[in-house]
Amino acid sequence: MTQPSPLPIVDGVAPSYLWLPVGEWPNLLAFLIQRFPAIDSATWVARMARGEVVDGNGLRLMPDSPYRRGMCIFYYREPPAETPIPFEETILYQDERILVADKPHFLPMIPSGRFLHETLLVRLKKKTGLADLTPIHRLDRETAGVVIFSHDIGSRGAYQSLFQQRLVDKTYEALAPTAPDLALPLVYRSRMVEGTPFFRMQEVAGEPNSETRIELIERRATCSLYRLRPLTGKKHQLRVHLAALGIPIINDAFYPDVYPCKGDDLSTPLKLLAREIAFVDPLDGRPRRFTSQREL
């Protein structure tokens, strides 16, 4: 459940919040140190002194404030120094309800882990001043292309339901090895489940739960450009399916094999692009179609 925040958005970043769980701690600071071991006590004391840790009513919390289970506290995240992502997003469309962006490779969608300001959501909030901006769907950090945001709470559910009911046509493009013996177009189906390590998916025997239509757009000198239409929305579906066909997407560090972490190396983007999204607007019935301006 999303809680209304008593703290303002600062530099495009909304405060985080936390419901205090069942447990016994001598004070709030003791709990925070145990809950967030990567953050030292001096950092929490400084945040509290600045009034950046408050309860649901906006009352300042101090290191010796009593721990009360069930209370909701609000605070600002302060991640370590972020690596700048030197690629710019663009806004393709904006009206009173939605915003459509063209995301670059390597830019995360939302704050998570070591990324806060260098995320598409925070960048767009800074650009537009839209405090209620929320993504309707997601793209992997490694994937570029079209993504839709809502900034009107009243209509948000109607747009979210389009994706939940599979009423959105999504078209991707990918660069991968040429497969001269593969008869295209084809529809590939498989059963996908969480794999090992935790961030990968894998195919197993059983009733298919993922489906992708694959077409050849053109052959190039050293690879081919493919059009991909996912009819389901499993995590890493396109990457898994092309790898299973023997044509893994160029620069894919997860499939078919996991390669060592490249850290902040931005020189080899995954050659996968969310080219187009189309749907019938749930509020006015107009056909909508948004196309990425990027090229692979």
PELIN-V927867 format. One record per helix or strand. SS is the DSSP state (H for helix, E for strand). FROM is the first residue (numbers start at 1). TO is the last residue. Records with the same first field share a line. If there is no record, write none. Layout:
SS=FROM-TO + FROM-TO
This chain:
E=10-10 + 13-13 + 16-19 + 53-55 + 60-60 + 72-75 + 90-94 + 98-103 + 108-108 + 112-112 + 115-115 + 119-119 + 134-135 + 144-150 + 169-176 + 186-194 + 201-204 + 210-219 + 224-230 + 249-249 + 272-280 + 287-291
H=28-35 + 41-49 + 120-128 + 153-164 + 237-244
